[in-house]
Amino acid sequence: MTRIKLVVSDVDGTLVTKDKTLTDAAKSAVRRLRDAGVDFTIVSSRPAIGMGFLIEPLDITLPVGAFNGSSIIDPSLKPIEQHLIQVDVTRRSLDVLKQFGVDIWLFTNEKWLTRNPDGAYVGHEKLAIRHDPTIVPDFAPYIAAACKIVGSSPDPALLQRCEAAMQRAVGNEATAVRSQSYYLDVTPPGCDKGTFVQAMAKRLTISTDAVATIGDMQNDLAMFRTSGLSIAMGNATDDVKKMATRVTSSNEEEGFAGAVEMVLRNNEVG
């Protein structure tokens, strides 16, 4: 196995616990990586405004990936590279979500917009990204600035069907994939967590074989396929685990720290 020089981690379901806590063990694990000469950064379906609270405690100096990697931002949250969903694709996506009756959110680089302040996962998202939504009567004034559209539902089977319908509706004009069992993300085409890994490898002038990735959901598979070492969380679904090189424990059982230990052992052996 190639010596790992960079670790790229997902956030929710991976780096943080269910209650969105960054544990002392996780912070210590990142310090151990740095002490061993391994760089670290994060990529997430989160908006840029939901990444800031992780930068300082993890001492992240590399760019991080927001919106499933379709936006790359510096540690001060300023965009380095940003892609938007085309207006007609945004409208099409909103129509599909309406048809399935799921709660709809639209994210710009600066705002989280919703028409329903009482949606099932609004409180959960507020806790996760540490920002309040902007309540709007209509998404129309914002569709030209859409970085991500989210359909949220407490019905995983419904959202899975919605995902399939969305993929048919947008084709290769957007990426539609669930980031959680209750969130379906629509993001700009040609950008995903895999392209973020490629961008970071290029920035550091290393091979993608020297990158380890850690994640738990379908939207993490793109970076699993791109990296030399991929580690699925114990809370991941079986189909995600099958695509990973290795499996660690869950995010409630310090699985992130366990994944880092796997990376360090890999480098010792290598």
C-alpha positions as CSV (number, residue, x, y, z in Angstrom):
1,M,0.0,0.0,0.0
2,T,1.2,3.5,-0.9
3,R,2.2,5.7,2.0
4,I,-0.7,8.0,2.8
5,K,0.2,11.7,2.7
6,L,-3.3,13.2,2.9
7,V,-6.5,12.2,4.8
8,V,-9.9,13.6,3.5
9,S,-12.8,13.1,5.8
10,D,-16.6,13.5,5.6
11,V,-18.2,15.3,8.5
12,D,-21.6,14.2,9.4
13,G,-21.8,10.5,10.4
14,T,-18.0,10.4,10.3
15,L,-16.0,13.1,12.0
16,V,-18.7,14.2,14.4
17,T,-21.2,12.3,16.6
18,K,-24.9,12.1,16.1
19,D,-25.3,15.2,18.2
20,K,-22.7,17.0,16.0
21,T,-20.0,16.9,18.6
22,L,-16.3,16.9,17.7
23,T,-14.8,14.7,20.3
24,D,-11.5,15.0,22.0
25,A,-10.4,11.7,20.5
26,A,-11.2,13.0,17.0
27,K,-9.2,16.2,17.6
28,S,-6.3,14.2,19.0
29,A,-6.4,11.9,16.0
30,V,-6.0,14.8,13.6
31,R,-3.0,16.0,15.7
32,R,-1.5,12.6,15.4
33,L,-1.8,12.7,11.7
34,R,0.0,16.0,11.5
35,D,2.7,14.8,13.9
36,A,3.3,11.9,11.5
37,G,3.6,14.3,8.5
38,V,0.1,13.5,7.1
39,D,-2.1,16.4,5.9
40,F,-5.8,16.6,6.8
41,T,-8.9,18.3,5.4
42,I,-12.7,17.8,5.2
43,V,-15.3,17.6,2.5
44,S,-19.1,17.6,3.2
45,S,-22.5,18.1,1.8
46,R,-22.7,21.0,4.3
47,P,-22.8,24.6,3.1
48,A,-19.7,26.8,3.6
49,I,-21.4,28.5,6.5
50,G,-21.7,25.1,8.3
51,M,-18.0,24.3,8.1
52,G,-16.4,27.1,10.1
53,F,-16.8,25.6,13.6
54,L,-14.5,22.8,12.6
55,I,-11.6,24.8,11.2
56,E,-10.0,26.2,14.4
57,P,-10.2,23.1,16.7
58,L,-8.8,20.9,13.9
59,D,-6.2,23.6,12.8
60,I,-7.2,23.1,9.2
61,T,-5.0,25.1,6.8
62,L,-5.8,23.4,3.5
63,P,-8.9,24.3,1.5
64,V,-12.1,22.4,2.5
65,G,-14.9,21.1,0.3
66,A,-18.5,22.3,0.8
67,F,-21.7,21.3,-1.1
68,N,-20.3,17.8,-1.8
69,G,-17.1,19.3,-3.2
70,S,-18.8,21.6,-5.7
71,S,-17.4,24.6,-3.8
72,I,-13.9,24.7,-2.5
73,I,-13.3,27.3,0.2
74,D,-10.2,28.5,2.1
75,P,-10.1,28.2,5.9
76,S,-11.6,31.7,6.2
77,L,-14.6,30.3,4.2
78,K,-13.9,32.5,1.2
79,P,-14.6,30.7,-2.1
80,I,-11.6,29.5,-4.1
81,E,-13.8,27.6,-6.7
82,Q,-17.5,27.7,-6.8
83,H,-20.1,26.1,-9.1
84,L,-23.8,26.7,-9.4
85,I,-26.7,24.7,-10.6
86,Q,-28.2,25.9,-13.9
87,V,-31.4,27.8,-13.5
88,D,-33.5,25.3,-15.6
89,V,-32.1,22.4,-13.7
90,T,-32.9,24.1,-10.4
91,R,-36.5,24.6,-11.5
92,R,-36.7,20.9,-12.6
93,S,-35.3,19.7,-9.3
94,L,-37.7,21.8,-7.3
95,D,-40.6,20.3,-9.3
96,V,-39.5,16.8,-8.5
97,L,-39.2,17.5,-4.8
98,K,-42.7,19.1,-4.8
99,Q,-44.1,16.0,-6.5
100,F,-42.8,13.8,-3.7
101,G,-44.0,16.1,-1.0
102,V,-40.7,16.4,0.8
103,D,-39.4,19.5,2.6
104,I,-37.3,21.7,0.3
105,W,-34.3,23.8,1.1
106,L,-32.1,25.9,-1.2
107,F,-28.6,26.9,-0.3
108,T,-26.6,29.8,-1.8
109,N,-23.0,30.4,-0.7
110,E,-24.2,32.7,2.1
111,K,-27.7,31.5,3.0
112,W,-29.9,28.6,3.8
113,L,-33.4,29.2,2.5
114,T,-36.6,27.4,3.3
115,R,-40.3,28.1,3.0
116,N,-41.2,25.9,5.9
117,P,-39.7,26.9,9.3
118,D,-41.4,23.9,10.9
119,G,-39.9,21.2,8.6
120,A,-39.0,17.9,10.3
121,Y,-35.3,18.5,10.0
122,V,-35.0,22.3,10.3
123,G,-34.0,22.0,14.0
124,H,-31.5,19.3,13.2
125,E,-29.9,21.3,10.5
126,K,-29.7,24.4,12.7
127,L,-27.8,22.3,15.2
128,A,-25.6,20.8,12.5
129,I,-24.5,23.9,10.7
130,R,-25.0,26.4,13.6
131,H,-26.9,28.8,11.5
132,D,-30.6,29.7,11.2
133,P,-32.5,29.5,7.9
134,T,-33.9,32.5,6.1
135,I,-37.6,32.0,5.6
136,V,-38.8,33.0,2.2
137,P,-42.3,32.8,0.5
138,D,-40.8,31.8,-2.8
139,F,-37.4,30.4,-4.1
140,A,-37.7,32.2,-7.4
141,P,-35.5,35.2,-6.5
142,Y,-32.7,32.8,-5.5
143,I,-32.6,30.1,-8.2
144,A,-29.8,31.7,-10.2
145,A,-27.6,31.5,-7.1
146,A,-28.3,27.9,-6.1
147,C,-25.2,26.0,-4.9
148,K,-27.3,23.1,-3.5
149,I,-30.9,22.0,-3.3
150,V,-32.0,19.6,-0.5
151,G,-35.1,17.4,-0.2
152,S,-35.5,16.3,3.4
153,S,-37.9,13.6,4.7
154,P,-38.3,11.3,7.7
155,D,-39.4,8.6,5.2
156,P,-36.1,6.9,3.9
157,A,-37.9,4.7,1.4
158,L,-39.7,7.7,-0.1
159,L,-36.5,9.7,-0.3
160,Q,-34.8,6.7,-2.0
161,R,-37.6,6.7,-4.7
162,C,-37.2,10.5,-4.9
163,E,-33.5,10.1,-5.5
164,A,-34.1,7.7,-8.4
165,A,-36.7,10.1,-9.9
166,M,-34.4,13.1,-9.4
167,Q,-31.5,11.3,-11.2
168,R,-33.8,10.6,-14.1
169,A,-35.0,14.2,-14.2
170,V,-31.5,15.9,-14.1
171,G,-29.5,13.3,-15.9
172,N,-25.9,14.5,-16.2
173,E,-26.9,18.2,-15.6
174,A,-26.6,17.8,-11.8
175,T,-25.5,15.3,-9.2
176,A,-28.4,13.9,-7.1
177,V,-27.4,11.7,-4.2
178,R,-28.4,11.1,-0.6
179,S,-26.0,12.5,2.0
180,Q,-28.1,11.0,4.8
181,S,-31.0,8.7,4.8
182,Y,-33.2,11.8,5.3
183,Y,-31.4,14.2,2.9
184,L,-31.3,14.2,-0.9
185,D,-28.7,16.6,-2.2
186,V,-28.8,18.1,-5.7
187,T,-25.5,19.8,-6.6
188,P,-23.7,21.1,-9.8
189,P,-22.6,18.5,-12.3
190,G,-19.0,17.3,-12.7
191,C,-18.2,18.0,-9.1
192,D,-18.3,15.6,-6.2
193,K,-16.2,14.5,-3.3
194,G,-14.0,12.6,-5.8
195,T,-13.1,15.7,-7.8
196,F,-12.4,17.4,-4.5
197,V,-9.9,14.7,-3.6
198,Q,-8.3,15.1,-7.1
199,A,-8.1,18.9,-6.6
200,M,-6.4,18.5,-3.2
201,A,-3.9,15.8,-4.5
202,K,-3.0,18.2,-7.4
203,R,-2.6,21.1,-5.0
204,L,-0.2,19.0,-2.8
205,T,1.5,17.4,-5.9
206,I,0.8,13.9,-4.7
207,S,-0.9,10.9,-6.3
208,T,-4.5,10.2,-5.4
209,D,-3.1,6.8,-4.3
210,A,-1.5,8.6,-1.4
211,V,-4.9,9.9,-0.2
212,A,-7.0,8.1,2.4
213,T,-10.8,9.0,2.6
214,I,-13.2,8.3,5.4
215,G,-17.0,8.4,5.0
216,D,-20.4,6.7,5.6
217,M,-22.9,7.6,2.9
218,Q,-23.5,7.2,-0.8
219,N,-22.1,10.6,-1.6
220,D,-18.8,9.4,-0.1
221,L,-18.4,6.7,-2.7
222,A,-17.0,9.1,-5.3
223,M,-14.0,9.8,-3.1
224,F,-13.7,6.2,-2.1
225,R,-13.3,5.4,-5.8
226,T,-10.7,8.1,-6.2
227,S,-8.4,7.5,-3.2
228,G,-5.8,4.8,-2.6
229,L,-7.3,3.9,0.8
230,S,-11.0,4.2,1.7
231,I,-12.4,3.6,5.2
232,A,-16.2,3.2,5.8
233,M,-17.7,4.0,9.1
234,G,-19.3,1.3,11.1
235,N,-22.6,3.1,10.9
236,A,-22.4,3.1,7.0
237,T,-24.9,1.0,5.0
238,D,-23.7,-2.4,3.7
239,D,-23.4,-1.1,0.1
240,V,-21.1,1.7,1.2
241,K,-19.0,-0.7,3.3
242,K,-18.6,-3.0,0.3
243,M,-17.0,-0.2,-1.7
244,A,-14.4,0.6,1.0
245,T,-11.0,-0.8,1.5
246,R,-11.6,-1.1,5.3
247,V,-14.3,-0.6,7.9
248,T,-13.9,1.1,11.2
249,S,-16.4,1.4,14.2
250,S,-19.3,3.9,14.2
251,N,-19.2,7.6,14.8
252,E,-20.7,7.0,18.2
253,E,-17.7,4.7,19.0
254,E,-14.8,6.9,18.0
255,G,-14.8,5.3,14.5
256,F,-13.0,8.4,13.1
257,A,-10.1,8.0,15.5
258,G,-10.1,4.3,14.6
259,A,-9.8,5.1,10.9
260,V,-6.9,7.4,11.6
261,E,-5.2,4.6,13.5
262,M,-5.6,2.4,10.4
263,V,-3.9,5.1,8.3
264,L,-1.0,5.4,10.7
265,R,-0.5,1.7,10.8
266,N,-0.6,1.5,7.0
267,N,2.2,4.0,6.9
268,E,4.2,2.2,9.5
269,V,4.0,-1.0,7.5
270,G,4.6,0.8,4.3
